[in-house]
Amino acid sequence: MKAISGTNLEQAKFHNRRVVIEAVRTNGPLSRAAIARMTALTAQTVSNIVEELERSHLLVAAKAQKLARGQPIIPYSINPHGAYSIGLELGRQRASGVLTDLSGGVCARIERHIEHPDPQRAMPVLQSIVEDLQQAFVFDRNRLLGVGMALPGRYADGGTTSLSPLNLPGWQGFPVGQELEQRVKVPVLVENDATAAAIGERLHGVARGFASFVYLFLAGGGGIGAGMFLDGHLYKGSRNNAGEIGHIIVEPHGKLCSCGKRGCLDRYISLTVAYEFMGIANAEELSPDDLDALVVKGGEGLDAWLDQAVQPLRQTVDFLELAFDPQTIVLGGSISTPLMQRLAERLEPLHIPIDPSQKRTIPRVMIGMTGKDTAILGAAALPIFSETNPRFDVLQKPLG
């Protein structure tokens, strides 16, 4: 079982609440005594928190289980219907939204066609999707935690995007989170798509329960980014730009990249490069389903892309292992599952690890969520993560 330490300081009660939720989420149904042992919290503190979470419908009690000795125990588990979240995604030709429950299950979905989605056209559409999703499924609106939106690009202070998502006009510097929150009247969280996908993977995917992992996100619109959890913390860097892995140089004096450097990882393993190898000149005009069909069809161009992508990706895995010592590296993104499997299979043999004699119980590379829903489900995970993930920063005393 995975243990996570709490604190009995009164000022950290919100942290303790999240610690209890995290313990139950990662380990399954737990009794109050088991939660206390796992979190190092006092029995009374756990009892108070569990009662509060049960009243809030975030935890649900199962039937009492009789033991050979002593009093029966009551296991508590996460209540999927205890809270809900909305995830949004904006593409070149469409805007999509999903309503999910606390377990990540999709309760409702809406997709709308939109041409030239600049802020003036897109914001009313996104607002209507949020409002219509709340009508499409019967639930207690007071249990809606908020709206999450995943966008490609980097972020300036305050969460304003510093690069135009999808290279569309009008978005650079636009405070999308603030503007959307004013429209929908619920909290809105905006995050880099790779980081959002990593959060979704930790809450609901193969990285559930892992304290340290790197999620490599291959975006459908091209490019590769990384989301990182290190020792249980989401690591975003000093300016929220950690994970721009697509611009590490894997081939000195190699192909020219849009960033101005040569030999960047993006120029070898992104889907944009795959489309170039396949001779698809109008990828931006095709729907995700049409692109998936072409990828499934395969051919010599796709095989050539896989062949030249393997060594740069293998080199990247080696770098990430040496730099961050993660439990595993998760491959995911908008790329189709069959294509991701073909890419992962060709990675073997990986470079020799730093300690080859150490016995591993977790694969060095795992395949996580793939397909066109990866980013939007990651977006829906943002409000849930914000509400339930332990906040270690509340335990830090200010300097001076």
Residue pairs with C-beta under 8 A, 6 or more apart in sequence:
1 27
1 38
2 23
2 26
2 27
2 209
2 211
3 38
3 39
4 19
4 22
4 23
4 26
4 38
4 39
4 232
4 390
5 19
5 39
5 40
6 12
6 15
6 16
6 19
6 20
6 39
6 40
6 41
6 45
7 15
7 16
7 41
7 395
8 16
8 41
8 42
8 45
9 395
11 394
12 394
12 395
14 391
14 394
15 390
15 391
15 392
15 394
15 395
16 39
16 41
16 45
16 49
17 49
17 52
17 53
18 388
18 389
18 390
18 391
19 39
19 41
19 390
20 35
20 39
20 41
20 46
20 49
20 50
20 53
21 53
21 58
21 59
21 78
21 388
22 388
22 389
22 390
23 30
23 35
23 38
23 39
24 30
24 35
24 59
24 76
24 77
24 78
25 78
25 203
25 208
25 388
26 208
26 209
27 38
27 209
28 77
29 62
29 75
29 76
29 77
30 38
30 75
30 76
30 77
31 73
31 74
31 75
31 76
32 43
32 46
32 47
32 50
32 74
32 76
33 43
33 73
35 41
35 46
35 50
35 76
36 42
36 43
36 45
36 46
39 46
41 49
50 59
50 76
53 59
53 76
54 60
54 61
54 76
56 82
57 79
57 81
57 82
57 83
57 143
58 78
58 79
58 82
58 83
58 102
58 388
59 76
59 77
59 78
59 79
59 82
60 76
60 77
60 78
60 79
60 82
61 74
61 75
61 76
62 74
62 75
62 76
62 77
63 74
64 72
64 73
64 74
65 72
65 73
65 74
65 75
66 72
67 73
78 102
78 103
79 102
80 101
80 102
80 103
80 105
81 101
81 102
81 139
81 143
82 102
82 143
83 101
83 102
83 143
83 144
83 145
83 384
83 387
84 99
84 100
84 101
84 102
84 107
84 139
84 143
84 144
84 145
85 99
85 100
85 102
85 144
85 145
85 146
85 147
85 148
85 380
85 381
85 382
85 383
85 384
86 97
86 98
86 99
86 100
86 130
86 133
86 134
86 144
86 146
86 147
86 148
86 380
86 383
87 97
87 98
87 100
87 147
87 148
87 149
87 150
87 376
87 377
87 378
87 379
87 380
87 381
87 382
88 95
88 96
88 97
88 126
88 129
88 130
88 147
88 148
88 149
88 150
88 376
88 379
89 95
89 96
89 97
89 149
89 150
89 375
89 376
89 379
90 96
90 117
90 122
90 126
90 149
90 151
90 165
90 166
91 117
91 166
91 221
91 288
92 117
92 166
92 168
92 221
92 284
93 113
93 114
93 115
93 117
93 287
94 111
94 112
94 113
94 114
95 111
95 112
95 114
95 117
95 122
95 125
95 126
95 129
96 109
96 110
96 111
96 112
96 129
96 376
97 109
97 110
97 111
97 126
97 129
97 130
97 133
97 376
98 106
98 107
98 108
98 109
98 110
98 133
98 373
98 376
98 377
98 380
99 106
99 107
99 108
99 109
99 133
99 134
99 136
99 137
99 380
100 106
100 107
100 377
100 380
100 381
100 384
101 107
102 384
103 204
104 200
104 203
104 204
104 377
104 380
104 381
104 384
106 377
107 137
107 139
108 133
108 136
108 137
110 129
110 132
110 133
110 136
112 125
112 128
112 129
114 121
114 122
114 125
115 121
116 168
117 125
117 168
118 168
118 169
118 170
118 171
119 170
119 171
119 174
119 176
119 179
120 170
123 176
123 179
123 180
123 183
126 149
126 180
126 183
127 180
127 183
127 184
130 147
130 180
130 183
130 184
130 186
131 184
134 141
134 144
144 186
145 187
145 383
145 384
145 386
145 387
146 186
146 187
146 188
146 189
146 382
146 383
146 386
147 180
147 181
147 184
147 186
147 187
147 188
147 189
147 383
148 188
148 189
148 190
148 191
148 196
148 378
148 379
148 380
148 381
148 382
148 383
149 176
149 177
149 180
149 188
149 189
149 190
149 191
149 379
149 382
150 190
150 191
150 192
150 193
150 196
150 197
150 375
150 376
150 378
150 379
150 382
151 161
151 165
151 176
151 190
151 191
151 192
151 193
152 163
152 165
152 166
152 192
152 193
152 219
152 221
152 223
152 225
153 161
153 162
153 163
153 164
153 165
153 192
154 161
154 162
154 163
154 192
154 240
154 241
154 244
155 161
155 162
155 190
155 192
155 239
155 240
155 241
156 162
156 173
156 239
157 239
158 175
159 175
159 177
159 190
159 240
160 173
160 174
160 175
160 176
161 171
161 172
161 173
161 174
161 176
161 190
162 172
162 173
163 172
164 170
164 171
164 172
165 171
166 221
176 190
177 188
177 189
177 190
178 188
180 188
181 187
181 188
187 383
187 386
189 382
189 383
189 386
191 199
191 378
191 379
191 382
192 225
192 227
192 240
192 243
193 217
193 219
193 225
193 375
193 378
194 215
194 216
194 217
194 219
194 224
194 225
194 226
194 227
194 243
195 225
195 227
195 234
195 236
195 243
196 227
196 375
196 378
196 379
196 381
196 382
197 215
197 217
197 227
197 332
197 333
197 368
197 369
197 374
197 375
197 378
198 207
198 213
198 215
198 217
198 226
198 227
198 228
198 229
198 234
198 330
198 378
199 227
199 234
199 378
199 381
199 382
199 385
200 369
200 374
200 377
200 378
200 380
200 381
201 207
201 208
201 213
201 215
201 227
201 330
201 332
201 368
201 369
201 378
202 208
202 210
202 213
202 229
202 385
203 381
203 384
203 385
204 377
204 381
205 330
205 332
205 368
205 369
206 330
206 366
206 367
206 368
207 213
207 215
207 229
207 328
207 330
207 366
207 368
210 229
210 327
210 328
210 362
211 229
211 230
211 231
211 232
211 327
212 229
212 230
212 231
212 232
212 324
212 325
212 326
212 327
213 228
213 229
213 326
213 327
213 328
213 329
213 330
214 226
214 227
214 228
214 320
214 324
214 326
214 329
214 330
215 226
215 227
215 228
215 329
215 330
215 332
215 368
216 224
216 225
216 226
216 245
216 316
216 329
216 330
216 331
216 332
216 333
217 224
217 225
217 226
217 227
217 332
217 333
217 374
218 224
218 269
218 270
218 271
218 331
218 332
218 333
218 334
218 335
218 340
219 225
219 270
219 271
219 333
219 334
219 375
220 271
220 288
220 291
220 333
220 334
220 335
220 372
220 375
221 271
221 272
221 334
222 266
222 270
222 271
222 272
222 273
223 246
223 266
223 270
223 272
224 245
224 246
224 265
224 266
224 269
224 270
224 333
225 243
225 244
225 245
225 246
226 242
226 243
226 244
226 245
226 320
227 234
227 243
228 234
228 235
228 242
228 243
228 324
228 326
229 235
230 324
230 326
232 390
232 392
233 392
234 385
234 389
235 242
236 242
236 243
237 243
245 265
245 316
245 320
246 264
246 265
246 266
246 270
247 257
247 259
247 261
247 264
247 265
247 266
248 264
248 265
248 316
248 319
249 261
249 262
249 263
249 264
249 265
250 263
250 264
250 265
250 268
250 311
250 312
250 315
250 316
251 262
251 263
251 267
251 268
251 312
252 262
252 263
253 262
253 263
254 262
254 263
254 264
254 267
254 268
255 262
255 263
255 264
255 267
255 268
256 262
256 267
257 263
257 264
257 266
257 267
258 266
265 312
265 313
265 316
266 272
266 273
267 273
268 308
268 309
268 312
268 313
269 309
269 312
269 313
269 343
271 334
271 335
272 283
273 305
273 309
274 295
274 302
274 305
274 309
275 283
275 291
277 301
277 302
277 304
277 305
278 294
278 295
278 299
278 301
278 302
278 305
279 301
280 286
280 291
280 294
283 291
286 294
288 334
288 372
289 372
292 336
292 372
295 302
295 336
295 339
296 336
296 338
302 339
306 342
306 343
306 346
307 346
309 343
310 343
310 346
310 347
313 343
313 347
314 347
314 350
314 351
315 351
317 329
317 347
317 350
317 351
317 364
317 365
318 350
318 351
320 326
320 329
321 329
321 353
321 354
321 364
322 354
327 362
328 362
328 363
328 364
328 365
328 366
329 364
329 365
329 366
330 365
330 366
330 367
330 368
331 340
331 343
331 344
331 365
331 366
331 367
331 368
332 340
332 367
332 368
332 369
332 370
332 374
333 340
333 370
333 374
333 375
334 370
334 371
334 372
334 374
334 375
335 343
335 370
336 370
336 371
337 367
337 370
337 371
340 367
340 370
341 367
344 365
344 367
347 365
350 364
350 365
353 364
369 377
369 378
